[in-house]
Amino acid sequence: MRKLLAISLLSAAALMAGCSHPQPVYGPPPPGVQIHDQGVHDGFEAARNDVANGRPPSFAHHPRYRNPPVPGPAWGDYRSGFRQGYEQFLHQGPPPPPRGY
């Protein structure tokens, strides 16, 4: 009986020690990342619509690219994402995740 108790205590201690590695902490992405992701999604959809309607591909003629729906200081992040999403569709990369806003 003592051997069984000793083995179970040692194995329990060994199992618990294996679970003590640090866990990553996830938080919300920084605001610039969310705006960039919104731009990627909007650019991808704009390219999809251009191709579906037979328009020549050009991200620069879209109203959302010319006048982004984000605060002024974030226009660069949004436009960068819009261009990326537009080109991603044209090169048939994986679609961006759905919008979460």
SULURLIN-V76703 format. One record per residue. N is the residue number from 0. RES is the residue in one letter. SS is DSSP state (H for helix, E for strand, L for the rest). Layout:
BEGIN
N&RES&SS ; N&RES&SS
END
This chain:
BEGIN
0&M&L ; 1&R&H ; 2&K&H ; 3&L&H ; 4&L&H ; 5&A&H ; 6&I&H ; 7&S&H ; 8&L&H ; 9&L&H ; 10&S&H ; 11&A&H ; 12&A&H ; 13&A&H ; 14&L&H ; 15&M&H ; 16&A&H ; 17&G&L ; 18&C&L ; 19&S&L ; 20&H&L ; 21&P&L ; 22&Q&L ; 23&P&L ; 24&V&L ; 25&Y&L ; 26&G&L ; 27&P&L ; 28&P&L ; 29&P&L ; 30&P&H ; 31&G&H ; 32&V&H ; 33&Q&H ; 34&I&H ; 35&H&H ; 36&D&H ; 37&Q&H ; 38&G&H ; 39&V&H ; 40&H&H ; 41&D&H ; 42&G&H ; 43&F&H ; 44&E&H ; 45&A&H ; 46&A&H ; 47&R&H ; 48&N&H ; 49&D&H ; 50&V&H ; 51&A&H ; 52&N&L ; 53&G&L ; 54&R&L ; 55&P&L ; 56&P&L ; 57&S&L ; 58&F&H ; 59&A&H ; 60&H&H ; 61&H&L ; 62&P&H ; 63&R&H ; 64&Y&H ; 65&R&H ; 66&N&L ; 67&P&L ; 68&P&L ; 69&V&L ; 70&P&L ; 71&G&H ; 72&P&H ; 73&A&H ; 74&W&H ; 75&G&H ; 76&D&H ; 77&Y&H ; 78&R&H ; 79&S&H ; 80&G&H ; 81&F&H ; 82&R&H ; 83&Q&H ; 84&G&H ; 85&Y&H ; 86&E&H ; 87&Q&H ; 88&F&H ; 89&L&H ; 90&H&L ; 91&Q&L ; 92&G&L ; 93&P&L ; 94&P&L ; 95&P&L ; 96&P&L ; 97&P&L ; 98&R&L ; 99&G&L ; 100&Y&L
END
